[in-house]
Amino acid sequence: MANDSWSGQDKAQHFIASAMLSAAGNEYAQHQG
């Protein structure tokens, strides 16, 4: 069960990091335009 919980947390962190990176990319693109 602990392994499943850790995997879920890892996925959540990866998703958050992905969202932040995407948001940063959008901000950069807007400022470039």
HTML snippet that shows the backbone in 3Dmol.js (N, CA, C, O; Angstrom):
<script src="https://3Dmol.org/build/3Dmol-min.js"></script>
<div id="view" style="width:600px;height:400px;position:relative"></div>
<script>
const pdb = `
ATOM      1  N   MET A   1       0.840  -1.197   0.000  1.00  0.00           N
ATOM      2  CA  MET A   1       0.000   0.000   0.000  1.00  0.00           C
ATOM      3  C   MET A   1       0.880   1.254   0.000  1.00  0.00           C
ATOM      4  O   MET A   1       0.585   2.224  -0.698  1.00  0.00           O
ATOM      5  N   ALA A   2       1.944   1.230   0.773  1.00  0.00           N
ATOM      6  CA  ALA A   2       2.842   2.391   0.830  1.00  0.00           C
ATOM      7  C   ALA A   2       3.436   2.645  -0.551  1.00  0.00           C
ATOM      8  O   ALA A   2       3.633   3.792  -0.954  1.00  0.00           O
ATOM      9  N   ASN A   3       3.719   1.560  -1.271  1.00  0.00           N
ATOM     10  CA  ASN A   3       4.297   1.702  -2.607  1.00  0.00           C
ATOM     11  C   ASN A   3       3.308   2.401  -3.530  1.00  0.00           C
ATOM     12  O   ASN A   3       3.689   3.279  -4.304  1.00  0.00           O
ATOM     13  N   ASP A   4       2.039   2.014  -3.448  1.00  0.00           N
ATOM     14  CA  ASP A   4       1.012   2.644  -4.277  1.00  0.00           C
ATOM     15  C   ASP A   4       0.898   4.126  -3.939  1.00  0.00           C
ATOM     16  O   ASP A   4       0.798   4.969  -4.830  1.00  0.00           O
ATOM     17  N   SER A   5       0.915   4.437  -2.642  1.00  0.00           N
ATOM     18  CA  SER A   5       0.800   5.824  -2.207  1.00  0.00           C
ATOM     19  C   SER A   5       1.959   6.645  -2.753  1.00  0.00           C
ATOM     20  O   SER A   5       1.767   7.763  -3.233  1.00  0.00           O
ATOM     21  N   TRP A   6       3.178   6.078  -2.678  1.00  0.00           N
ATOM     22  CA  TRP A   6       4.363   6.803  -3.162  1.00  0.00           C
ATOM     23  C   TRP A   6       4.242   7.048  -4.659  1.00  0.00           C
ATOM     24  O   TRP A   6       4.565   8.130  -5.150  1.00  0.00           O
ATOM     25  N   SER A   7       3.774   6.036  -5.378  1.00  0.00           N
ATOM     26  CA  SER A   7       3.632   6.163  -6.833  1.00  0.00           C
ATOM     27  C   SER A   7       2.633   7.266  -7.153  1.00  0.00           C
ATOM     28  O   SER A   7       2.854   8.059  -8.068  1.00  0.00           O
ATOM     29  N   GLY A   8       1.540   7.319  -6.409  1.00  0.00           N
ATOM     30  CA  GLY A   8       0.534   8.348  -6.631  1.00  0.00           C
ATOM     31  C   GLY A   8       1.122   9.727  -6.366  1.00  0.00           C
ATOM     32  O   GLY A   8       0.867  10.670  -7.115  1.00  0.00           O
ATOM     33  N   GLN A   9       1.909   9.845  -5.299  1.00  0.00           N
ATOM     34  CA  GLN A   9       2.518  11.134  -4.966  1.00  0.00           C
ATOM     35  C   GLN A   9       3.490  11.544  -6.060  1.00  0.00           C
ATOM     36  O   GLN A   9       3.545  12.712  -6.445  1.00  0.00           O
ATOM     37  N   ASP A  10       4.259  10.580  -6.560  1.00  0.00           N
ATOM     38  CA  ASP A  10       5.230  10.865  -7.617  1.00  0.00           C
ATOM     39  C   ASP A  10       4.505  11.371  -8.863  1.00  0.00           C
ATOM     40  O   ASP A  10       4.951  12.320  -9.507  1.00  0.00           O
ATOM     41  N   LYS A  11       3.392  10.734  -9.193  1.00  0.00           N
ATOM     42  CA  LYS A  11       2.620  11.149 -10.369  1.00  0.00           C
ATOM     43  C   LYS A  11       2.090  12.565 -10.171  1.00  0.00           C
ATOM     44  O   LYS A  11       2.123  13.378 -11.094  1.00  0.00           O
ATOM     45  N   ALA A  12       1.602  12.858  -8.965  1.00  0.00           N
ATOM     46  CA  ALA A  12       1.060  14.189  -8.679  1.00  0.00           C
ATOM     47  C   ALA A  12       2.148  15.240  -8.823  1.00  0.00           C
ATOM     48  O   ALA A  12       1.919  16.296  -9.413  1.00  0.00           O
ATOM     49  N   GLN A  13       3.332  14.957  -8.287  1.00  0.00           N
ATOM     50  CA  GLN A  13       4.429  15.922  -8.366  1.00  0.00           C
ATOM     51  C   GLN A  13       4.838  16.134  -9.814  1.00  0.00           C
ATOM     52  O   GLN A  13       5.124  17.259 -10.225  1.00  0.00           O
ATOM     53  N   HIS A  14       4.866  15.057 -10.588  1.00  0.00           N
ATOM     54  CA  HIS A  14       5.245  15.160 -11.999  1.00  0.00           C
ATOM     55  C   HIS A  14       4.209  15.995 -12.756  1.00  0.00           C
ATOM     56  O   HIS A  14       4.555  16.808 -13.613  1.00  0.00           O
ATOM     57  N   PHE A  15       2.930  15.779 -12.422  1.00  0.00           N
ATOM     58  CA  PHE A  15       1.853  16.525 -13.075  1.00  0.00           C
ATOM     59  C   PHE A  15       1.972  18.013 -12.756  1.00  0.00           C
ATOM     60  O   PHE A  15       1.823  18.859 -13.638  1.00  0.00           O
ATOM     61  N   ILE A  16       2.246  18.324 -11.477  1.00  0.00           N
ATOM     62  CA  ILE A  16       2.385  19.727 -11.055  1.00  0.00           C
ATOM     63  C   ILE A  16       3.578  20.368 -11.756  1.00  0.00           C
ATOM     64  O   ILE A  16       3.488  21.497 -12.238  1.00  0.00           O
ATOM     65  N   ALA A  17       4.692  19.648 -11.810  1.00  0.00           N
ATOM     66  CA  ALA A  17       5.897  20.181 -12.461  1.00  0.00           C
ATOM     67  C   ALA A  17       5.601  20.432 -13.940  1.00  0.00           C
ATOM     68  O   ALA A  17       6.034  21.439 -14.500  1.00  0.00           O
ATOM     69  N   SER A  18       4.873  19.528 -14.562  1.00  0.00           N
ATOM     70  CA  SER A  18       4.521  19.662 -15.983  1.00  0.00           C
ATOM     71  C   SER A  18       3.641  20.894 -16.184  1.00  0.00           C
ATOM     72  O   SER A  18       3.847  21.666 -17.120  1.00  0.00           O
ATOM     73  N   ALA A  19       2.663  21.070 -15.304  1.00  0.00           N
ATOM     74  CA  ALA A  19       1.751  22.211 -15.416  1.00  0.00           C
ATOM     75  C   ALA A  19       2.509  23.520 -15.247  1.00  0.00           C
ATOM     76  O   ALA A  19       2.265  24.482 -15.975  1.00  0.00           O
ATOM     77  N   MET A  20       3.430  23.557 -14.287  1.00  0.00           N
ATOM     78  CA  MET A  20       4.212  24.772 -14.043  1.00  0.00           C
ATOM     79  C   MET A  20       5.082  25.087 -15.253  1.00  0.00           C
ATOM     80  O   MET A  20       5.191  26.241 -15.668  1.00  0.00           O
ATOM     81  N   LEU A  21       5.701  24.051 -15.814  1.00  0.00           N
ATOM     82  CA  LEU A  21       6.570  24.245 -16.975  1.00  0.00           C
ATOM     83  C   LEU A  21       5.745  24.757 -18.159  1.00  0.00           C
ATOM     84  O   LEU A  21       6.185  25.641 -18.895  1.00  0.00           O
ATOM     85  N   SER A  22       4.555  24.199 -18.333  1.00  0.00           N
ATOM     86  CA  SER A  22       3.681  24.617 -19.425  1.00  0.00           C
ATOM     87  C   SER A  22       3.252  26.068 -19.233  1.00  0.00           C
ATOM     88  O   SER A  22       3.244  26.846 -20.187  1.00  0.00           O
ATOM     89  N   ALA A  23       2.895  26.433 -18.002  1.00  0.00           N
ATOM     90  CA  ALA A  23       2.477  27.809 -17.708  1.00  0.00           C
ATOM     91  C   ALA A  23       3.629  28.767 -17.973  1.00  0.00           C
ATOM     92  O   ALA A  23       3.425  29.842 -18.537  1.00  0.00           O
ATOM     93  N   ALA A  24       4.830  28.388 -17.573  1.00  0.00           N
ATOM     94  CA  ALA A  24       6.006  29.239 -17.788  1.00  0.00           C
ATOM     95  C   ALA A  24       6.241  29.410 -19.283  1.00  0.00           C
ATOM     96  O   ALA A  24       6.580  30.503 -19.738  1.00  0.00           O
ATOM     97  N   GLY A  25       6.065  28.345 -20.043  1.00  0.00           N
ATOM     98  CA  GLY A  25       6.255  28.411 -21.488  1.00  0.00           C
ATOM     99  C   GLY A  25       5.235  29.341 -22.121  1.00  0.00           C
ATOM    100  O   GLY A  25       5.568  30.102 -23.030  1.00  0.00           O
ATOM    101  N   ASN A  26       4.000  29.287 -21.651  1.00  0.00           N
ATOM    102  CA  ASN A  26       2.956  30.163 -22.187  1.00  0.00           C
ATOM    103  C   ASN A  26       3.277  31.617 -21.875  1.00  0.00           C
ATOM    104  O   ASN A  26       3.119  32.486 -22.732  1.00  0.00           O
ATOM    105  N   GLU A  27       3.724  31.886 -20.659  1.00  0.00           N
ATOM    106  CA  GLU A  27       4.083  33.250 -20.265  1.00  0.00           C
ATOM    107  C   GLU A  27       5.202  33.765 -21.158  1.00  0.00           C
ATOM    108  O   GLU A  27       5.149  34.894 -21.647  1.00  0.00           O
ATOM    109  N   TYR A  28       6.209  32.934 -21.366  1.00  0.00           N
ATOM    110  CA  TYR A  28       7.352  33.320 -22.200  1.00  0.00           C
ATOM    111  C   TYR A  28       6.896  33.625 -23.627  1.00  0.00           C
ATOM    112  O   TYR A  28       7.316  34.617 -24.222  1.00  0.00           O
ATOM    113  N   ALA A  29       6.042  32.771 -24.164  1.00  0.00           N
ATOM    114  CA  ALA A  29       5.555  32.955 -25.535  1.00  0.00           C
ATOM    115  C   ALA A  29       4.767  34.258 -25.642  1.00  0.00           C
ATOM    116  O   ALA A  29       4.898  34.978 -26.632  1.00  0.00           O
ATOM    117  N   GLN A  30       3.963  34.563 -24.648  1.00  0.00           N
ATOM    118  CA  GLN A  30       3.159  35.786 -24.689  1.00  0.00           C
ATOM    119  C   GLN A  30       4.062  37.015 -24.658  1.00  0.00           C
ATOM    120  O   GLN A  30       3.822  37.981 -25.382  1.00  0.00           O
ATOM    121  N   HIS A  31       5.090  36.982 -23.832  1.00  0.00           N
ATOM    122  CA  HIS A  31       5.989  38.133 -23.731  1.00  0.00           C
ATOM    123  C   HIS A  31       6.805  38.294 -25.016  1.00  0.00           C
ATOM    124  O   HIS A  31       7.147  39.409 -25.412  1.00  0.00           O
ATOM    125  N   GLN A  32       7.110  37.164 -25.659  1.00  0.00           N
ATOM    126  CA  GLN A  32       7.871  37.224 -26.909  1.00  0.00           C
ATOM    127  C   GLN A  32       7.018  37.855 -28.008  1.00  0.00           C
ATOM    128  O   GLN A  32       7.527  38.612 -28.835  1.00  0.00           O
ATOM    129  N   GLY A  33       5.709  37.543 -28.017  1.00  0.00           N
ATOM    130  CA  GLY A  33       4.828  38.041 -29.048  1.00  0.00           C
ATOM    131  C   GLY A  33       4.553  39.531 -28.858  1.00  0.00           C
ATOM    132  O   GLY A  33       3.820  40.128 -29.646  1.00  0.00           O
TER     133      GLY A  33
END
`;
const viewer = $3Dmol.createViewer("view");
viewer.addModel(pdb, "pdb");
viewer.setStyle({}, {cartoon: {color: "spectrum"}});
viewer.zoomTo();
viewer.render();
</script>
